[in-house]
Amino acid sequence: MKVIIRAHDLCRTPVEILMSAPFKTILEKFLRELLERESPRLGFLKEVGFIEGAGENATIHLDKMINLFVNLLEPPRGDSSSLPGGVLPSFATDLYYLVESLYDYWRMADRFLIFEEDYKPTQVMTREYHDSFRRQVSVLEELVRGTYRRLAENLTGSLFKVYRQLPSGAEVGLLCERIPCSMPGAYQKLEGVPFIQLVIIRPPLIYYTRSNKREGTFTPVDENPIEKVSFGEGKWFCMPIKVGLLKTFVYFHADFMPLGVSLANLFEIASGEEVREGNPDCVVVFSPGERETVFYEDPDTETVVGLVSGGGEVDYFGYMKKMILTLHNLKMIADGWFPIHGAMARIILRGGAEANVVIVGDSGTGKSESLEAFRSLAGEYISDMEVVFDDMGTLGLDEAGNVIAYGTEIGAFVRLDDLEAGYAYSELDRSIFINPHLTNARVVIPITPYDAVVKGHRVDYFLYANNYEDISSSRPPLEFSTDVDEALEVFESGARISKGTTDEQGLVQTYFANPFGAVQKEAEHRRISREFFLRMLSSGVRLGQVRTRLGIGGYELEGPKEAARALFEEIRRHK
């Protein structure tokens, strides 16, 4: 259940909370679900006449119940023969458990507090404005928790002995500004959608989406898909983000609010000034409707547009993230850059040896898991490590013609199963967990400041993450090639054992391990990749593969660690 609260309707007292329309809606939904389950908890409400009948045709006298709760905000006086509303004291315990269950029901919902304002240049950059925004989000937190406690303590007749400061207000506070942004042609229909400029997250933040993996690929279309989407007022939001060096506007319907909010942990939010300039490089629309995952390259504006639409089948963060990165990669290929599906880290070993390492691979091959292995072995080998990117990057050239790598994201979207036990939970206060109870459980966690992601880093090692071959005397953890055709053959085959993160099974192949732009523009990508491989070989970059064994049972953690140790020894020998 998603609850969206507008700040202009924000309650200021416990009575206002209980008398509000949102509380009435939530109370009815809660009781209807109990009726559907034929819960014995409702027996006393039927006895006192608050509920008549059974099942979906039952009549619930909500106003009577709400008045009872309002009266219970005041402690009982003297020896009253009944609770407010004529409820016998013998039902106080049942009513207390109902209040507890309702409180838990509320806290299980995805709760968003929206502040929507007109754009005032520079105000969002002041510390005073940020402080004011945080205080306003905290008001609801204290009010909801205080209302619950007053009801519970008055029903039990005693004060709590343990006060747990549970997240009780909004899990997420969003400041949305109506920023004037001139958009051309078909994009003018987007101009009324507010832009998210500030985000407050109350951890632990856990989302349960209706889907848990991504299926299929993103396909090109000949007409702008934005023209067939209706952007109803009040139902849409835009998260303006910087994807590497590109500006991207991500428009999402309120139905997909948890996915849109999670972008704040993965990408840098563009400022109001950057938004006001307009002319985004990419536009992504995440909409309810008929199932589609398509993109369009607009020849008039040179904007790349992506549409993901559907219901529960697309309610998965992987669709949003990968569509964003697909559009980024298409734009980079068009400009002659070399987008790669992989991870990069700057590693400084004890003793001073250092190297910038890029590991290329599709989902589940071990690129992110290798970064985790680097981190887990830090005490033994590493003096310092900086993650440049975790999933997608781009190779370009500096003024001297040297190969330079840039990242796209400030965070990571990582499988919990492939992290060292306990690591994600040590980062509980910063992470967004997605379906932690299921296979392919994920965590979205910030890692690297934006300036470090886009400043440009030289490349020393460019490796393919081989997760399907065991190691032997003829197949070492690290293997290098000095022949461009031999090296390209490994990367272009994109072989891997699927880890169940998509709809693929077993040993599969994807061109250059990159279905996000490279597959759609394979001819252009082949030409660009050969040019960059030749440049890397001529400048001393070591090309090869690292056998992570991540797809082989029993090596999910030890495989990447052994590969990491081999890489550390290699860096020491050659630096």
C-alpha positions, 0 to 999 in steps of 0.5 A: 500500500502506498500513501502520499500525503501533501504538505498543505494537508499536513495535520498539526494535532492528534485530533486532526490526524484522527479526523482526517480523510486519509486516516478514514481511508486507511482505517476502512481499508484495514478493517476491510482486509480483516473482514476478508480474513474473517479475523476474530479481532473484529468480534467486539466491534460487531458486539458494540455495533460498529460493524454490521454484517460480514464479508465485503457487504459488511457495514462499517460505522467509521464515524463512530469508530473515529469519534471513539478514538478521538475521545480516547485521546483523553485519559479516563477519569474516575471509575467509568462504567464504560469507555467513550461511545458506550464500549465496555471496559472488558473490551479495552484489551481487544481495542488496544490490540486493534490499535496496535495492529492498525499502527503496524498496518500504517507502518507497513505502507510505503509513506511519502510526504510531498512538499510542492512549491514554486521555484525560487532560484538559490533557495534550495541551496541554503542550509536554513532552507534544508533545515526547515524542510527536515524539521517539517518532515519530523513534525509528522513523525512525532505526531503520528507516534505521539497519537498512537502512544496516547491511545495505547497508554489510555487503553492499558491505563499505564505508561510504556516502560520502553519507548521504541522510536519506530519510523512512524511518519513519512518514510520519504520526504520530497521537496518538489518544485514547479521549475519553469523549463522550456521543452520543445514540441511533443515534450511541452506536455511535460512542463507541468510536472514538478521536479524533485529537488530534495529527498529525506529518507527515514531508514530502514527503507524496505520496498516490496515490489510486485516483480523481482527481475527484469525480462526481455530487452528494450526495443526501438520504435519509429514514433515518439512514445511520449505522445501517447502518455497522458500526464494527469496533474498531481499524479506525476513527478520528475527526478532530474538526474545526472547520468555520468556527463548527461542530463536525464529527466525521469518522469514516473507515475505515483504508482511507481513512487518507490522506484522513482525515490530509489533513484536518489541513492543511485544518481546525482540529482540535477540542480534547479538551475540545470533543470531550468536550462531544459534540453535534457539529453535523455527523457525516461517515462515510467507509466501504468498502462499496456506493457511496453519497454521501448526507446526512440531517438528523436532526430529533431532534438537529438533527445533519446526517449525511453518508455517503460509501461505496464503494471506489476510486471514492470514494478521492479527497479531494474527496469527503471535503472536499465532503461536510464542506462540504455538511453545513456549508452545510445547517446554515447555511441552516437557521439563516438564514445565507448559505453561498457557494462561493468565496474571500475575501481582505483586500487592502492595496495600496501606498499604503494602499487596502484592501478585503475581496474575495469571489469566488464560483465553482464548481470551476475558475472561478478563485476560488483561482487569483485568490488565487494571482494576487494573491500572484504580483503582491504585489511590484508592488501589494500591501502585505499580504494575508490569505486569509480562505477559499479555497473555502467561506464564510458570510455572516452579520450583526453586531449592527448588521445589517452583512454579515460573512463567515466562513470554513470552512477554514484551508487550501486544496485547489488544482489544481497546474496553476493555480498559478504554476510552482514555488510549491507546491514552495516550500511542500514542507515543509508541503504534501500532494500528491495524484496530482501525475502526473495531470490535476487534480493537487492540493495541500492546504496550510495558509494562514490561522490559525483565529482569522482565519478565524472572526473575521468580516470586512466585505465590500467586493466580492462578485464572480462568477468568470466563466471562460468569457467573453473580455474586450472593450470591452463585456466588461471584466475587471470589471463591476458591477451596481446592480440586485439582479435583474440581479446575482442572475441572474449568480450564480444561473446559475452558468455555467462551463467545466468544467476536468475537476475533476468528471465535467462537461464543457464549459459547464455551469450549477449554481445559485449555483455551489454544489452543496454545500447550495445546490442541495439547499435551493434555495428557502430559499437563494433567499430568503436570497440575495436578503435578503443582496444587498439588504443588500449593495447598500444598504450600498455593497458592490459586486456584479458579476463578474470575468472570469478566462478560466480556462476559455479555453485559453492564459489559465490563468495570465494571465487571473486575473492580468489580472483581479487587476490590474483589481481592484487599480486599482478598489480604488485608485480607490474607496478 
